[in-house]
């Protein structure tokens, strides 16, 4: 299987992803044509830069001749944000400068294009159906995260945090470029989100910013020494939709390598996104991820069943992958319970200590096994009551399993007083409608 591996040791943003695609061989002319056909007053500028000794492609998006800026630099300026409005007659996105009064800038809501405007632009473009679907999914994910953070409906979300025109260019070009790369699957390392604080439209927040953190709920993230925002909302949305699994570099050959540069240049730290393209081997070629897991087991015949339920909850909270019980017949014909805990090897010690502390067992059996798992990802569908994440598993790039996340459906059912089965059925229907076009 041909895959692309993203080394996100310095985070990811839309322009870093595009720079890495171009450096890995995606034609610049393809992205230039894509932007020109969008007709939103934007253009691209490609250059070579040096980031801590690494030569990388730097892609800048220019809107009305002005380069996009890192978010804290944009909001650090004493100015209001342009308001982008879709013009049905000219089929273009036009900027209307908002009032520049500083108090109004900080107290009012800064509006950009809403989701319907953006989707209309994408659907009206001449990109491929697959690229339209991917770009639409990325924007829906971004909109759903903003809606949850600001407690509003997704239809009312305006893309002020990322700049409407910049975000459209980044996301549409990301969809087109990902298709042109010719891979079946994207895999990513854990993401370095940076640290410190970032200035947003609504004030100063710790890194990662609220929408970014919401988008990366299911991704492994960490904070390094760089006191800056390294993962932007646009970058997080691209990862959420495009990347099917996270972890160390899989066993693969490397045919192409691309480096996409971030806007900032940090001393002693290469602020780049590295993209490797190649072929996977063995289990990976079937779309299966292989990992080592620890199995902890204890036979219990003298413990209050209420305590067993409590132990199960504690083990899951401590990082166990799964906990289950099996009825067994023990010595002296006593009915008992076999308690089994499945965990990552690094969690084995604390889970063993928990079982000794909370249960009545005098001994715990431990073994290590190999686990093969389907390539999986989350896709968000937006029901009339809110967003539901769909777990999607695939083999050889073909979807074989899909199911709505129980907790998402349960939350909606309780909040809106809707039968749980109705929420789950609606989520599946929306997913299948989108999957089948």
C-alpha positions as CSV (number, residue, x, y, z in Angstrom):
1,X,0.0,0.0,0.0
2,X,1.3,3.5,-0.9
3,X,1.1,5.8,2.1
4,X,2.2,9.2,3.2
5,X,3.7,9.7,6.7
6,X,3.6,13.2,8.3
7,X,6.4,14.0,10.8
8,X,4.6,16.6,12.9
9,X,7.6,17.3,15.3
10,X,7.0,21.0,14.7
11,X,3.3,20.9,14.4
12,X,1.3,21.5,11.2
13,X,-0.5,24.4,9.5
14,X,-2.2,24.7,6.2
15,X,0.8,26.4,4.5
16,X,3.2,23.9,6.0
17,X,1.2,21.0,4.6
18,X,1.0,22.6,1.2
19,X,4.7,23.3,1.2
20,X,5.5,19.7,2.0
21,X,3.1,18.5,-0.8
22,X,4.9,20.7,-3.3
23,X,8.3,19.7,-2.1
24,X,7.3,16.0,-2.5
25,X,6.4,16.5,-6.2
26,X,2.9,18.0,-6.4
27,X,3.0,20.5,-9.3
28,X,2.8,24.1,-8.2
29,X,0.9,24.9,-11.4
30,X,-1.9,22.6,-10.2
31,X,-2.4,24.6,-7.0
32,X,-2.1,27.9,-8.9
33,X,-4.9,26.9,-11.3
34,X,-7.0,25.8,-8.4
35,X,-6.7,29.1,-6.6
36,X,-7.3,31.1,-9.8
37,X,-10.5,29.1,-10.4
38,X,-11.8,29.8,-6.9
39,X,-12.0,33.5,-7.8
40,X,-11.7,34.8,-4.3
41,X,-9.0,37.4,-4.9
42,X,-6.1,35.1,-3.7
43,X,-2.9,34.0,-5.3
44,X,0.1,31.8,-4.3
45,X,3.8,32.6,-3.9
46,X,6.4,29.8,-3.6
47,X,9.9,30.2,-2.4
48,X,12.8,28.2,-0.8
49,X,13.8,29.0,2.8
50,X,16.2,27.7,5.4
51,X,14.8,26.5,8.7
52,X,17.7,25.5,11.1
53,X,19.7,24.2,8.3
54,X,16.9,22.4,6.5
55,X,15.9,23.6,3.0
56,X,12.1,23.7,2.7
57,X,9.4,24.9,0.4
58,X,7.5,28.0,1.8
59,X,4.1,28.7,0.3
60,X,2.4,32.0,1.0
61,X,-1.2,32.8,0.3
62,X,-1.7,36.4,-0.8
63,X,-5.2,38.0,-0.5
64,X,-5.6,41.2,-2.4
65,X,-1.8,41.3,-2.6
66,X,-1.2,40.9,1.2
67,X,0.5,37.9,2.7
68,X,-1.2,35.9,5.5
69,X,0.3,36.3,8.9
70,X,0.7,34.0,11.9
71,X,-2.4,34.4,14.1
72,X,-0.9,36.2,17.0
73,X,0.7,38.7,14.6
74,X,-2.6,39.4,12.8
75,X,-4.5,39.9,16.1
76,X,-1.6,41.9,17.5
77,X,-2.3,44.6,15.0
78,X,-4.7,47.3,16.1
79,X,-7.2,46.7,13.4
80,X,-10.5,44.9,12.8
81,X,-10.7,41.9,10.6
82,X,-12.0,42.1,7.1
83,X,-15.4,40.7,6.6
84,X,-15.7,38.3,3.6
85,X,-19.0,38.2,1.9
86,X,-19.9,35.8,-1.0
87,X,-21.2,37.7,-4.0
88,X,-23.7,35.6,-5.9
89,X,-23.5,37.7,-9.1
90,X,-19.7,37.6,-9.5
91,X,-19.3,34.2,-7.8
92,X,-16.5,35.5,-5.7
93,X,-15.5,36.3,-2.1
94,X,-15.2,40.0,-1.5
95,X,-13.7,41.7,1.5
96,X,-15.4,44.5,3.4
97,X,-13.2,46.2,6.0
98,X,-14.8,46.4,9.4
99,X,-14.6,49.5,11.6
100,X,-11.1,50.0,13.0
101,X,-12.0,51.4,16.4
102,X,-10.0,49.4,18.9
103,X,-12.7,49.0,21.5
104,X,-15.2,47.8,18.9
105,X,-12.5,45.5,17.6
106,X,-12.1,43.7,20.9
107,X,-15.8,43.8,22.0
108,X,-17.6,42.8,18.8
109,X,-17.8,39.5,17.0
110,X,-15.5,39.4,13.9
111,X,-17.2,37.7,11.0
112,X,-16.0,35.9,7.9
113,X,-17.7,33.5,5.6
114,X,-20.1,31.0,7.1
115,X,-20.1,27.3,6.2
116,X,-22.8,27.6,3.5
117,X,-20.8,30.3,1.7
118,X,-17.7,28.3,1.8
119,X,-19.4,25.0,0.6
120,X,-21.0,27.0,-2.2
121,X,-17.6,28.2,-3.4
122,X,-16.2,24.6,-3.2
123,X,-19.1,23.1,-5.0
124,X,-18.9,25.7,-7.7
125,X,-15.2,25.1,-8.3
126,X,-13.8,22.9,-11.1
127,X,-11.9,20.5,-8.8
128,X,-12.6,16.8,-8.8
129,X,-15.6,15.3,-6.9
130,X,-13.2,13.6,-4.4
131,X,-11.4,16.9,-3.7
132,X,-14.7,18.7,-3.2
133,X,-15.8,16.0,-0.7
134,X,-12.5,16.1,1.2
135,X,-12.4,20.0,1.3
136,X,-16.0,20.0,2.4
137,X,-15.3,17.5,5.2
138,X,-12.4,19.5,6.4
139,X,-14.5,22.7,6.6
140,X,-17.3,20.9,8.3
141,X,-14.9,19.5,10.9
142,X,-13.5,23.1,11.5
143,X,-17.0,24.5,11.7
144,X,-18.2,21.8,14.1
145,X,-15.2,22.5,16.4
146,X,-15.8,26.3,16.4
147,X,-19.6,25.7,17.0
148,X,-18.9,23.6,20.0
149,X,-16.3,26.0,21.5
150,X,-18.5,29.0,21.0
151,X,-21.8,27.2,21.9
152,X,-23.5,28.1,18.7
153,X,-25.1,26.3,15.7
154,X,-22.7,25.3,13.0
155,X,-24.7,27.3,10.4
156,X,-23.9,30.4,12.4
157,X,-20.1,29.9,12.6
158,X,-18.0,32.4,10.8
159,X,-14.4,31.5,10.1
160,X,-12.8,34.5,11.7
161,X,-10.1,32.5,13.5
162,X,-8.4,31.4,10.4
163,X,-9.3,34.1,7.9
164,X,-11.9,33.1,5.4
165,X,-10.0,33.5,2.1
166,X,-6.8,32.1,3.5
167,X,-8.6,29.1,4.9
168,X,-10.4,28.4,1.7
169,X,-7.2,28.4,-0.3
170,X,-5.3,26.2,2.3
171,X,-8.1,23.6,2.6
172,X,-9.1,23.4,-1.1
173,X,-5.5,23.2,-2.2
174,X,-4.8,20.6,0.6
175,X,-7.6,18.4,-0.8
176,X,-6.4,18.8,-4.4
177,X,-2.8,18.3,-3.5
178,X,-3.5,15.2,-1.3
179,X,-5.3,13.6,-4.3
180,X,-2.5,14.4,-6.6
181,X,0.0,12.8,-4.3
182,X,-1.5,9.4,-5.2
183,X,-1.4,7.7,-1.8
184,X,-4.1,5.5,-0.3
185,X,-3.6,6.5,3.3
186,X,-2.1,9.2,5.5
187,X,-0.4,8.4,8.8
188,X,1.0,10.9,11.3
189,X,3.3,11.1,14.2
190,X,2.1,12.6,17.5
191,X,1.7,16.3,17.1
192,X,3.8,18.9,18.8
193,X,1.3,21.7,19.5
194,X,3.8,24.1,21.0
195,X,3.2,25.9,24.3
196,X,2.6,29.3,25.9
197,X,-0.4,31.4,24.8
198,X,-1.9,32.6,21.5
199,X,-3.9,35.7,20.7
200,X,-7.2,34.9,19.0
201,X,-10.2,37.0,17.9
202,X,-11.8,36.6,21.4
203,X,-8.7,37.1,23.6
204,X,-5.6,35.3,24.8
205,X,-5.7,31.5,25.2
206,X,-3.2,28.8,26.2
207,X,-1.8,26.7,23.4
208,X,-3.4,24.7,21.9
209,X,-6.3,27.1,21.1
210,X,-9.8,25.9,22.0
211,X,-10.9,24.9,18.4
212,X,-7.5,23.3,17.8
213,X,-7.8,21.1,20.9
214,X,-11.4,20.2,20.0
215,X,-10.2,19.0,16.6
216,X,-7.4,17.0,18.1
217,X,-9.4,15.1,20.7
218,X,-8.6,11.7,19.2
219,X,-5.0,12.5,18.2
220,X,-1.9,12.1,20.4
221,X,-0.5,15.5,21.2
222,X,2.3,17.0,23.3
223,X,3.9,20.3,24.2
224,X,7.5,21.0,23.5
225,X,9.9,23.9,24.4
226,X,8.8,26.3,21.7
227,X,6.6,29.0,23.2
228,X,4.4,29.4,20.2
229,X,1.3,27.9,18.5
230,X,2.6,25.2,16.3
231,X,-0.7,23.5,15.2
232,X,-3.2,25.9,13.7
233,X,-7.0,25.2,13.5
234,X,-6.6,24.7,9.8
235,X,-3.8,22.2,10.2
236,X,-5.7,20.4,12.9
237,X,-8.8,20.1,10.7
238,X,-6.6,18.7,7.8
239,X,-5.2,16.1,10.2
240,X,-8.6,15.2,11.7
241,X,-10.1,14.4,8.3
242,X,-7.1,13.2,6.3
243,X,-5.0,11.1,8.8
244,X,-6.3,7.6,9.4
245,X,-3.9,6.6,12.3
246,X,-1.1,8.0,14.5
247,X,2.1,6.5,15.8
248,X,5.8,6.0,15.0
249,X,6.9,5.7,11.4
250,X,5.6,2.4,10.0
251,X,7.8,-0.1,8.2
252,X,7.9,1.5,4.7
253,X,10.2,2.4,1.9
254,X,10.7,6.1,1.1
255,X,10.3,7.2,-2.5
256,X,9.8,10.9,-1.9
257,X,10.5,13.4,0.9
258,X,9.0,16.9,1.2
259,X,9.7,19.7,3.7
260,X,7.1,22.4,4.2
261,X,8.2,25.5,6.1
262,X,6.3,27.3,8.8
263,X,6.2,31.1,8.9
264,X,8.5,31.4,11.8
265,X,12.3,30.6,12.1
266,X,13.3,29.3,15.5
267,X,17.0,29.1,16.5
268,X,18.0,25.5,16.8
269,X,14.6,24.1,15.8
270,X,13.7,23.2,12.2
271,X,10.2,24.6,11.9
272,X,9.1,22.3,9.1
273,X,6.6,19.6,8.4
274,X,8.2,16.5,6.9
275,X,6.2,14.4,4.4
276,X,7.5,10.9,3.4
277,X,5.8,8.9,0.6
278,X,6.5,5.2,0.1
279,X,5.2,1.6,0.2
280,X,4.3,-0.2,3.4
281,X,5.3,-3.8,4.2
282,X,3.7,-6.9,5.7
283,X,0.6,-6.2,7.9
284,X,0.6,-2.6,7.0
285,X,0.1,-3.4,3.3
286,X,-3.3,-4.9,4.3
287,X,-4.2,-1.8,6.1
288,X,-3.6,-3.3,9.5
289,X,-1.7,-1.7,12.4
290,X,0.3,-4.1,14.6
291,X,1.1,-3.3,18.3
292,X,2.1,-5.0,21.5
293,X,-0.4,-5.2,24.3
294,X,-0.3,-6.4,27.9
295,X,-3.0,-8.8,29.3
296,X,-3.5,-8.8,33.1
297,X,-5.7,-11.5,34.6
298,X,-6.9,-12.4,38.1
299,X,-9.4,-15.0,39.3
300,X,-11.7,-13.7,42.0
301,X,-14.1,-15.8,44.1
302,X,-14.4,-13.8,47.4
303,X,-15.0,-10.2,46.2
304,X,-18.2,-8.2,46.4
305,X,-19.5,-7.7,42.8
306,X,-20.0,-4.0,43.6
307,X,-16.3,-3.7,44.1
308,X,-15.6,-5.4,40.7
309,X,-17.7,-2.7,38.9
310,X,-15.7,-0.1,40.8
311,X,-12.4,-1.6,39.8
312,X,-13.4,-1.8,36.1
313,X,-14.2,2.0,36.2
314,X,-10.8,2.8,37.9
315,X,-8.9,0.7,35.4
316,X,-10.4,2.4,32.4
317,X,-9.7,5.8,34.0
318,X,-6.0,4.7,34.4
319,X,-5.6,4.0,30.7
320,X,-6.8,0.4,30.2
321,X,-7.8,-0.3,26.6
322,X,-10.5,-2.7,27.7
323,X,-11.7,-4.4,30.9
324,X,-14.1,-7.4,31.1
325,X,-15.1,-10.3,33.3
326,X,-15.8,-13.9,32.5
327,X,-17.7,-16.3,34.8
328,X,-15.5,-19.3,35.8
329,X,-15.8,-22.3,38.1
330,X,-13.0,-22.3,40.6
331,X,-11.6,-24.8,43.1
332,X,-13.9,-26.2,45.8
333,X,-16.7,-25.7,43.2
334,X,-16.9,-22.0,43.9
335,X,-18.4,-19.7,41.2
336,X,-16.0,-16.9,40.4
337,X,-15.0,-14.2,38.0
338,X,-12.0,-14.0,35.7
339,X,-11.1,-10.2,35.6
340,X,-9.1,-9.3,32.4
341,X,-7.4,-6.0,31.7
342,X,-6.1,-5.1,28.3
343,X,-3.5,-2.3,28.2
344,X,-0.5,-0.7,26.6
345,X,2.7,-2.2,28.0
346,X,3.7,1.2,29.5
347,X,0.5,1.2,31.6
348,X,1.1,-2.4,32.9
349,X,2.8,-1.4,36.2
350,X,0.2,1.0,37.5
351,X,-2.7,-1.2,36.5
352,X,-1.1,-4.2,38.3
353,X,-0.7,-2.0,41.4
354,X,-4.4,-1.0,41.1
355,X,-5.6,-4.6,41.0
356,X,-3.5,-5.5,44.1
357,X,-4.7,-2.4,45.9
358,X,-8.4,-2.6,45.1
359,X,-9.2,-6.4,44.7
360,X,-8.7,-9.4,46.9
361,X,-6.4,-11.3,44.6
362,X,-3.1,-12.7,45.8
363,X,-1.6,-13.0,42.3
364,X,-1.9,-11.5,38.8
365,X,-1.0,-13.3,35.6
366,X,0.6,-11.1,32.9
367,X,1.4,-11.8,29.3
368,X,2.2,-9.8,26.2
369,X,0.5,-10.4,22.9
370,X,0.4,-8.9,19.4
371,X,-2.7,-7.0,18.3
372,X,-3.7,-6.3,14.7
373,X,-6.2,-3.5,14.2
374,X,-8.0,-2.1,11.2
375,X,-6.8,1.3,10.0
376,X,-9.3,3.6,11.6
377,X,-10.3,7.2,11.6
378,X,-13.1,9.5,12.8
379,X,-15.5,11.3,10.4
380,X,-17.9,13.8,11.8
381,X,-21.5,14.0,10.6
382,X,-23.8,16.8,11.7
383,X,-27.3,15.8,12.7
384,X,-30.1,18.2,13.4
385,X,-29.2,18.0,17.1
386,X,-25.4,18.3,16.8
387,X,-22.2,16.6,15.7
388,X,-21.6,12.9,16.0
389,X,-18.3,11.2,15.3
390,X,-18.4,8.1,13.2
391,X,-15.7,5.4,13.9
392,X,-14.6,4.1,10.5
393,X,-12.4,1.0,10.0
394,X,-10.9,-0.1,6.6
395,X,-8.9,-2.9,5.0
396,X,-6.8,-2.1,1.9
397,X,-8.4,1.3,1.8
398,X,-12.0,-0.1,1.7
399,X,-14.3,0.7,4.5
400,X,-15.4,-2.4,6.3
401,X,-16.8,-1.1,9.6
402,X,-18.5,2.0,10.7
403,X,-20.4,3.0,13.9
404,X,-21.4,6.2,15.7
405,X,-19.6,7.1,18.9
406,X,-21.9,6.0,21.7
407,X,-21.0,8.9,24.0
408,X,-21.8,11.5,21.3
409,X,-25.1,9.9,20.7
410,X,-25.9,9.5,24.4
411,X,-25.1,13.2,25.1
412,X,-27.4,14.3,22.3
413,X,-30.2,11.9,23.4
414,X,-30.1,13.2,27.0
415,X,-29.8,16.9,26.0
416,X,-32.5,16.9,23.4
417,X,-34.8,14.2,24.9
418,X,-34.5,12.1,21.7
419,X,-34.5,8.3,21.8
420,X,-30.9,7.1,21.7
421,X,-31.6,4.6,18.9
422,X,-33.0,7.5,16.8
423,X,-29.8,9.5,17.2
424,X,-27.7,6.5,16.2
425,X,-29.8,5.7,13.2
426,X,-29.7,9.3,12.0
427,X,-25.9,9.4,12.3
428,X,-25.6,6.2,10.3
429,X,-28.0,7.5,7.6
430,X,-26.1,10.7,7.2
431,X,-22.7,8.9,7.0
432,X,-24.0,6.5,4.3
433,X,-25.6,9.3,2.4
434,X,-22.3,11.1,2.2
435,X,-20.3,8.0,1.5
436,X,-22.6,7.1,-1.4
437,X,-22.6,10.6,-2.8
